[in-house]
Amino acid sequence: MSFHSKLLNKTLFYSLFTLRRFTTTATTTAKQFPANPTSTSYDELTNAAGSSGDFHALRDALNKRIQDNCFNTKSTFNFVTDETFSSSLLNHLLQTLSALNRGVTRKNAFDSLITRLCKLQRVDDALHVIEYMVRIDAGGCRPSATTFYPVLNLLTRQKAIDHARRVVDFMSTLGLNLDLTGHNYFLVAHCYAGDVAAAAGVLKKMEEDGIDADARTFDALVLGACKVKKVDGGMMLVKRMVDDGVPILYSTHMFVIRGLLQMKCYEQALRYVKGFGGKDKALDAELFGYLASQLVGLKRIKEAVIVLEEMDQRGLPMGHKLRIFYEKNAGNEDKGEKKKEKKRSG
């Protein structure tokens, strides 16, 4: 075979090899990313890549999902668990995230990782990630107030108020102030503990900062009022919400109902529920159903039947257990009264 023939064959071989490799790579890439992208499908990709330790694939998936308008979710970093977590894994993740496309892609991934770490109650590691974000600020992923939400939420729920305040001090060094959501975390913690003075302090600070209350703020205040057995005060807050047009959370109603029942104000609890009835079927079902369930639990059969009769008349759905209870007990009291009348007449 001549030199030119050998060269031609060799060139043709490498050309075919390169073409085959390119085709294989293109096919792999096409298979790797979903044809109809969703956040769920991308979460499956990131968790598969993270679980296998393929941080290059993880980086590519995190970049591509934002391009496809599939933002990270609370499930994006589910491969990080108590069993798999290590300082080595965290370092790999920090390096991977810092190599992501600048701006929203990188910031959203860091925030999602922080949320996951707080889900695992690893608050120190979450703060370590935030400090890392501060160090690579040039990458366009400077922490914002929302970045701190999972940390503050976790600490206030754990009643680690002093620690949470130190985090707020750290935020201040970054030029970040508590917003409405941040204040609400503290307010809920104080109200749940029945610490009225501390709750008042939060409200005062909100007023100084020009921050208006929202449904969550009122929800916490109603909780606090009912915790210290000031249910009338809680009901006044609800009235103010109605007057001001502030949406009322289901939980806000539940606090009032439970507070009234604890005070054995059964009729007043029913009047409260009726007062909000007839405007929203879903709300009616929740409030009447909750009241009936609580009364059944307290063994207040007569009152529970009255509430269930009201639900039946309004055509509201009952849970399976409530339906059985109603069918078993409805009319029993009338029968009892008739028996008493017969005895008296006899």
GUTI-571570 format. One record per residue (C-alpha): residue in three letters; x, y, z. Coordinates in steps of 0.5 Angstrom, whole numbers, always signed. Layout:
N
> ala;X;Y;Z .
...
***
This chain:
346
> met;+0;+0;+0 .
> ser;+3;+7;-2 .
> phe;+4;+12;+3 .
> his;-2;+16;+0 .
> ser;-6;+11;+1 .
> lys;-4;+9;+8 .
> leu;-5;+17;+10 .
> leu;-12;+17;+7 .
> asn;-14;+11;+10 .
> lys;-11;+14;+17 .
> thr;-15;+20;+16 .
> leu;-21;+17;+14 .
> phe;-21;+13;+20 .
> tyr;-20;+19;+25 .
> ser;-25;+23;+21 .
> leu;-30;+17;+22 .
> phe;-28;+16;+30 .
> thr;-29;+24;+31 .
> leu;-36;+24;+28 .
> arg;-38;+18;+32 .
> arg;-36;+21;+38 .
> phe;-39;+27;+36 .
> thr;-46;+24;+35 .
> thr;-45;+20;+41 .
> thr;-44;+26;+45 .
> ala;-50;+29;+42 .
> thr;-54;+24;+43 .
> thr;-52;+23;+51 .
> thr;-54;+31;+52 .
> ala;-60;+30;+48 .
> lys;-62;+24;+53 .
> gln;-59;+28;+59 .
> phe;-64;+34;+59 .
> pro;-71;+33;+58 .
> ala;-75;+34;+52 .
> asn;-81;+37;+56 .
> pro;-77;+40;+62 .
> thr;-80;+41;+69 .
> ser;-78;+43;+75 .
> thr;-79;+35;+77 .
> ser;-75;+32;+72 .
> tyr;-69;+37;+73 .
> asp;-70;+35;+80 .
> glu;-69;+28;+78 .
> leu;-63;+30;+74 .
> thr;-59;+34;+80 .
> asn;-61;+28;+85 .
> ala;-58;+23;+80 .
> ala;-52;+27;+79 .
> gly;-51;+29;+86 .
> ser;-52;+22;+89 .
> ser;-47;+19;+84 .
> gly;-42;+24;+85 .
> asp;-42;+27;+78 .
> phe;-41;+34;+80 .
> his;-40;+36;+72 .
> ala;-47;+33;+71 .
> leu;-50;+37;+77 .
> arg;-47;+44;+74 .
> asp;-50;+43;+67 .
> ala;-56;+41;+70 .
> leu;-57;+47;+75 .
> asn;-55;+51;+69 .
> lys;-59;+48;+64 .
> arg;-66;+48;+68 .
> ile;-65;+56;+69 .
> gln;-65;+57;+62 .
> asp;-71;+52;+61 .
> asn;-75;+57;+66 .
> cys;-75;+51;+71 .
> phe;-72;+54;+78 .
> asn;-69;+50;+83 .
> thr;-74;+47;+89 .
> lys;-74;+45;+96 .
> ser;-72;+38;+92 .
> thr;-67;+40;+88 .
> phe;-61;+38;+93 .
> asn;-65;+32;+96 .
> phe;-59;+28;+95 .
> val;-56;+31;+101 .
> thr;-58;+28;+107 .
> asp;-56;+26;+114 .
> glu;-53;+20;+112 .
> thr;-49;+23;+106 .
> phe;-47;+29;+108 .
> ser;-40;+31;+110 .
> ser;-35;+37;+109 .
> ser;-32;+34;+103 .
> leu;-39;+34;+100 .
> leu;-40;+41;+102 .
> asn;-34;+43;+99 .
> his;-35;+40;+92 .
> leu;-42;+43;+92 .
> leu;-39;+50;+94 .
> gln;-34;+49;+88 .
> thr;-40;+47;+83 .
> leu;-44;+52;+85 .
> ser;-39;+58;+84 .
> ala;-38;+55;+77 .
> leu;-45;+56;+75 .
> asn;-47;+62;+70 .
> arg;-47;+68;+74 .
> gly;-53;+72;+77 .
> val;-60;+68;+78 .
> thr;-57;+61;+76 .
> arg;-52;+62;+81 .
> lys;-56;+65;+87 .
> asn;-62;+61;+86 .
> ala;-58;+55;+87 .
> phe;-54;+57;+93 .
> asp;-61;+59;+96 .
> ser;-64;+52;+95 .
> leu;-58;+49;+98 .
> ile;-59;+53;+104 .
> thr;-66;+51;+105 .
> arg;-64;+44;+104 .
> leu;-59;+45;+110 .
> cys;-64;+48;+114 .
> lys;-69;+42;+113 .
> leu;-63;+38;+116 .
> gln;-63;+43;+121 .
> arg;-55;+44;+120 .
> val;-56;+51;+121 .
> asp;-48;+52;+122 .
> asp;-47;+49;+115 .
> ala;-52;+54;+112 .
> leu;-49;+60;+115 .
> his;-42;+57;+112 .
> val;-45;+57;+105 .
> ile;-48;+64;+106 .
> glu;-41;+67;+109 .
> tyr;-38;+63;+102 .
> met;-43;+67;+98 .
> val;-40;+74;+101 .
> arg;-33;+72;+99 .
> ile;-35;+70;+92 .
> asp;-39;+77;+92 .
> ala;-36;+78;+85 .
> gly;-40;+72;+82 .
> gly;-46;+76;+83 .
> cys;-49;+72;+88 .
> arg;-49;+76;+94 .
> pro;-54;+74;+100 .
> ser;-61;+78;+100 .
> ala;-66;+78;+106 .
> thr;-69;+72;+103 .
> thr;-63;+68;+103 .
> phe;-63;+68;+111 .
> tyr;-71;+66;+111 .
> pro;-69;+59;+112 .
> val;-64;+60;+118 .
> leu;-69;+65;+121 .
> asn;-75;+60;+121 .
> leu;-71;+54;+123 .
> leu;-68;+58;+129 .
> thr;-74;+62;+131 .
> arg;-78;+55;+131 .
> gln;-72;+52;+135 .
> lys;-73;+58;+140 .
> ala;-66;+60;+139 .
> ile;-68;+67;+139 .
> asp;-61;+70;+141 .
> his;-58;+66;+136 .
> ala;-63;+68;+131 .
> arg;-61;+76;+133 .
> arg;-54;+74;+132 .
> val;-56;+72;+125 .
> val;-60;+79;+124 .
> asp;-53;+83;+127 .
> phe;-49;+79;+121 .
> met;-55;+81;+116 .
> ser;-54;+88;+118 .
> thr;-46;+88;+117 .
> leu;-48;+86;+110 .
> gly;-53;+92;+109 .
> leu;-59;+88;+110 .
> asn;-65;+89;+114 .
> leu;-71;+85;+117 .
> asp;-77;+85;+112 .
> leu;-84;+83;+114 .
> thr;-82;+76;+113 .
> gly;-76;+76;+118 .
> his;-80;+80;+123 .
> asn;-86;+75;+123 .
> tyr;-81;+69;+124 .
> phe;-80;+73;+131 .
> leu;-87;+75;+132 .
> val;-89;+68;+131 .
> ala;-84;+65;+136 .
> his;-86;+70;+141 .
> cys;-93;+69;+141 .
> tyr;-93;+62;+141 .
> ala;-89;+62;+147 .
> gly;-94;+67;+150 .
> asp;-89;+73;+151 .
> val;-93;+79;+150 .
> ala;-88;+84;+151 .
> ala;-83;+81;+146 .
> ala;-88;+81;+141 .
> ala;-90;+88;+143 .
> gly;-83;+90;+141 .
> val;-83;+87;+135 .
> leu;-89;+91;+133 .
> lys;-86;+97;+135 .
> lys;-80;+96;+131 .
> met;-84;+94;+125 .
> glu;-88;+101;+126 .
> glu;-81;+104;+126 .
> asp;-79;+101;+120 .
> gly;-85;+103;+116 .
> ile;-87;+96;+115 .
> asp;-95;+94;+115 .
> ala;-98;+88;+118 .
> asp;-100;+82;+113 .
> ala;-104;+76;+114 .
> arg;-99;+72;+118 .
> thr;-97;+78;+123 .
> phe;-105;+78;+125 .
> asp;-104;+70;+125 .
> ala;-99;+71;+130 .
> leu;-102;+76;+134 .
> val;-109;+72;+135 .
> leu;-105;+66;+137 .
> gly;-101;+70;+142 .
> ala;-108;+73;+145 .
> cys;-111;+66;+145 .
> lys;-105;+63;+148 .
> val;-105;+68;+154 .
> lys;-113;+66;+154 .
> lys;-115;+73;+152 .
> val;-119;+70;+146 .
> asp;-124;+77;+146 .
> gly;-117;+80;+144 .
> gly;-116;+75;+139 .
> met;-123;+76;+136 .
> met;-122;+84;+136 .
> leu;-116;+83;+132 .
> val;-120;+78;+127 .
> lys;-125;+84;+127 .
> arg;-120;+89;+125 .
> met;-118;+84;+119 .
> val;-125;+84;+116 .
> asp;-125;+92;+117 .
> asp;-118;+93;+114 .
> gly;-119;+88;+108 .
> val;-114;+83;+111 .
> pro;-114;+76;+108 .
> ile;-115;+71;+114 .
> leu;-112;+65;+114 .
> tyr;-115;+58;+116 .
> ser;-110;+58;+122 .
> thr;-113;+64;+125 .
> his;-120;+62;+125 .
> met;-117;+55;+129 .
> phe;-114;+59;+134 .
> val;-120;+63;+136 .
> ile;-124;+57;+136 .
> arg;-120;+53;+140 .
> gly;-119;+58;+145 .
> leu;-127;+59;+146 .
> leu;-127;+51;+147 .
> gln;-122;+51;+152 .
> met;-126;+56;+156 .
> lys;-132;+52;+155 .
> cys;-135;+57;+151 .
> tyr;-139;+52;+146 .
> glu;-145;+56;+144 .
> gln;-140;+62;+142 .
> ala;-135;+58;+138 .
> leu;-141;+56;+134 .
> arg;-144;+63;+133 .
> tyr;-137;+65;+131 .
> val;-136;+60;+126 .
> lys;-143;+62;+123 .
> gly;-141;+69;+123 .
> phe;-136;+67;+117 .
> gly;-141;+62;+114 .
> gly;-144;+62;+107 .
> lys;-139;+66;+103 .
> asp;-134;+61;+102 .
> lys;-136;+53;+101 .
> ala;-129;+51;+102 .
> leu;-128;+56;+109 .
> asp;-135;+53;+111 .
> ala;-133;+46;+111 .
> glu;-126;+47;+114 .
> leu;-129;+51;+120 .
> phe;-135;+47;+121 .
> gly;-131;+41;+120 .
> tyr;-126;+43;+125 .
> leu;-131;+45;+130 .
> ala;-135;+39;+130 .
> ser;-128;+35;+130 .
> gln;-126;+38;+137 .
> leu;-133;+38;+140 .
> val;-133;+30;+138 .
> gly;-126;+30;+141 .
> leu;-128;+33;+148 .
> lys;-134;+28;+148 .
> arg;-139;+34;+147 .
> ile;-144;+30;+144 .
> lys;-150;+34;+144 .
> glu;-146;+40;+141 .
> ala;-142;+36;+136 .
> val;-149;+34;+133 .
> ile;-152;+41;+133 .
> val;-146;+43;+129 .
> leu;-146;+37;+124 .
> glu;-154;+38;+123 .
> glu;-152;+45;+121 .
> met;-147;+42;+116 .
> asp;-152;+37;+113 .
> gln;-157;+43;+112 .
> arg;-151;+47;+109 .
> gly;-149;+41;+104 .
> leu;-142;+41;+107 .
> pro;-138;+35;+106 .
> met;-136;+31;+112 .
> gly;-130;+27;+114 .
> his;-132;+19;+114 .
> lys;-131;+19;+122 .
> leu;-135;+25;+123 .
> arg;-141;+22;+118 .
> ile;-141;+16;+122 .
> phe;-141;+19;+128 .
> tyr;-147;+24;+126 .
> glu;-151;+18;+123 .
> lys;-150;+14;+130 .
> asn;-152;+20;+134 .
> ala;-157;+24;+130 .
> gly;-164;+24;+134 .
> asn;-161;+20;+140 .
> glu;-163;+26;+144 .
> asp;-170;+27;+142 .
> lys;-171;+19;+143 .
> gly;-168;+21;+150 .
> glu;-173;+26;+151 .
> lys;-179;+22;+149 .
> lys;-177;+17;+154 .
> lys;-176;+22;+160 .
> glu;-183;+25;+158 .
> lys;-186;+18;+158 .
> lys;-183;+16;+165 .
> arg;-186;+23;+168 .
> ser;-193;+22;+165 .
> gly;-193;+14;+167 .
***
